[in-house]
Amino acid sequence: MDVYADSGSTASPVGDAIRHALELDAYTTNYNGDDRDKETGNSRHSFDRDWLVVKV
C-alpha cells in the first residue's frame, strides 16, 4: 500500500493508521520506507500486505 501526502508528517501517521486497522485481516510483509514522489513531490509511506483468506 502506498499513502501519499503533502508531507511525511502526514503520510506516515495515515499509513500507520491503515496498517493498524487492517491488522486482523492481513499481515504486513514488507516496509518499503518513506520517500518522495519525483513527479509530484508528495511524500510516500509504503508497505506490503498479505491478506488472510478463509475458505469455507
C-alpha positions, 0 to 999 in steps of 0.5 A: 500500500502506498499513502501519499501526502503533502508531507511525511508528517502526514503520510506516515501517521495515515499509513500507520493508521491503515496498517493498524486497522487492517491488522486482523485481516492481513499481515504486513510483509514488507516496509518499503520506507518513506520517500518522495514522489519525483513527479509530484513531490508528495511524500510516500509511506509504503508497505506490503500486505498479505491478506488472510483468506478463509475458505469455507 
